[in-house]
Amino acid sequence: MTTELNTVTPDDAVIELFSPPQPADPFPLYDVLMETDRVYRSPSLGLWAVTGYAESAAILRANTTRNGPRAASTMRPDWAEHEALRMYLNALITLDPPDHSRVRGLAGRVFTPAAVRALGPSIERLMRRHLDDMVELAQGGAPVDLITSLASPFPVAVISEMLGVPDEDGMHFYHVANNWSRVWAGGYYSEEDLTRADAAALELREYFDGILDERRRSPREDLLSTLVREGDNARLSPEETMSLATFLFVAGFETTTSLISAGLISLLDHPDQLELWRRDASVTPTAVEELLRFNTPITAASRVMKEDTALGDQIVPAGNLVVALLAAANRDPRQFTDPGRLDLTRSEGANLAFSAGPHFCMGGNLARLEASVLFPAFLERFSSIEVVGTPTRRDAIGLNGYEELQVVLGT
């Protein structure tokens, strides 16, 4: 921001938070809002910004809302002319009941906890392969980009193997999908972002239409084949099945990539906690949850009220947009003791990193499993980790993490 934080009004904070690019450090802005009102209405933008944990959880679990990004996307008069928005509006993340219940029920029969647990050996194997590659790249003290060598290819390889996407296609469509996801913030993107997203959505559509048609003709032992079979049995349209397959692919790596990169930065900023995990792998379950709390991968979720609703000390009128700032809620001092401190042994209840209620993230268990396997092995394999230069953060509204993170690794 161009002004000192002690002169920033709550409305200034909201405008800054929702104006691309995303602030590198949004937490001082969250603090301004939380100190003013945990449910704050911006007179400039007309939305309600929610920073409190209890209030955010309540709005996510409410059954009197519509999906905010969906509502925002359809407010564009030309939304139907954009491939990215048309495909996004068929994605599970934006659907409202009854379509959401119907499609999520099918997804739940495909992307089951048992299917995730069964991936354990594959995740271990793929993790070791990528760490071996990093050892080779790091020889002689050469800087290694953590994003391109580990944080993106590892989770992409996992979800690709799980779905049945050929290994050689996975990373290409990771980059394509990242361009599509720039419009997922529900209106907080540039026209240039939308142009890139349209081209990406068209390429994704053509690819997944083709691979799903191939699975209809020749089923395999993979989740895409299961998805096709279950989708046809549930009478999903080909469009709905394609959108669900595409969403599951993106959801399978998006949060994990952010968790790995932002999580490592947090550990390096708190060397006592890094050394604790290096010495004692038994802290892994709480450590992963703490990294999710401390650096929430998806920083916000929005809803539109279908009726007047009491939220905190406010009454939010029907038709108003409410944005639950999940990253702020996960550092709410009413919920978490000394929330600005990274504590890998913390155990103070669930965080909201994967949202809550009907839109609770289906990929959460997969991201947790991948992080639980990766971080202890990474810390064991590399005796020293040093960031080189200034990491490049993702600038899309609502998405945490890094585009580039150069590190020097000691083995």
HELIX and SHEET records of a PDB file:
HELIX    1   1 LEU A    5  THR A    7  5                                   3    
HELIX    2   2 PRO A   10  LEU A   17  1                                   8    
HELIX    3   3 PHE A   27  THR A   36  1                                  10    
HELIX    4   4 TYR A   53  ARG A   61  1                                   9    
HELIX    5   5 GLY A   68  THR A   74  1                                   7    
HELIX    6   6 TRP A   79  GLU A   81  5                                   3    
HELIX    7   7 GLU A   83  TYR A   88  1                                   6    
HELIX    8   8 LEU A   92  THR A   94  5                                   3    
HELIX    9   9 ASP A   99  VAL A  110  1                                  12    
HELIX   10  10 PRO A  113  ARG A  117  1                                   5    
HELIX   11  11 GLY A  120  LEU A  137  1                                  18    
HELIX   12  12 GLN A  139  GLY A  141  5                                   3    
HELIX   13  13 LEU A  146  LEU A  146  1                                   1    
HELIX   14  14 ILE A  147  ALA A  151  3                                   5    
HELIX   15  15 PRO A  153  LEU A  163  1                                  11    
HELIX   16  16 ASP A  167  TRP A  180  1                                  14    
HELIX   17  17 SER A  181  VAL A  183  5                                   3    
HELIX   18  18 GLU A  191  ARG A  217  1                                  27    
HELIX   19  19 LEU A  223  ASN A  233  1                                  11    
HELIX   20  20 PRO A  238  ASP A  269  1                                  32    
HELIX   21  21 PRO A  271  ARG A  279  1                                   9    
HELIX   22  22 ALA A  281  VAL A  283  5                                   3    
HELIX   23  23 THR A  284  PHE A  294  1                                  11    
HELIX   24  24 LEU A  326  ALA A  329  1                                   4    
HELIX   25  25 GLY A  357  HIS A  359  5                                   3    
HELIX   26  26 GLY A  364  ARG A  381  1                                  18    
SHEET    1   A 5 VAL A  39  ARG A  41  0                                        
SHEET    2   A 5 TRP A  48  VAL A  50 -1                                        
SHEET    3   A 5 LEU A 321  LEU A 325  1                                        
SHEET    4   A 5 ALA A 300  MET A 305 -1                                        
SHEET    5   A 5 THR A  65  ASN A  67 -1                                        
SHEET    1   B 3 VAL A 144  ASP A 145  0                                        
SHEET    2   B 3 GLN A 406  GLY A 410 -1                                        
SHEET    3   B 3 SER A 384  VAL A 387 -1                                        
SHEET    1   C 2 THR A 309  LEU A 311  0                                        
SHEET    2   C 2 GLN A 314  VAL A 316 -1                                        
SHEET    1   D 2 THR A 392  ARG A 393  0                                        
SHEET    2   D 2 TYR A 402  GLU A 404 -1                                        
END                                                                             
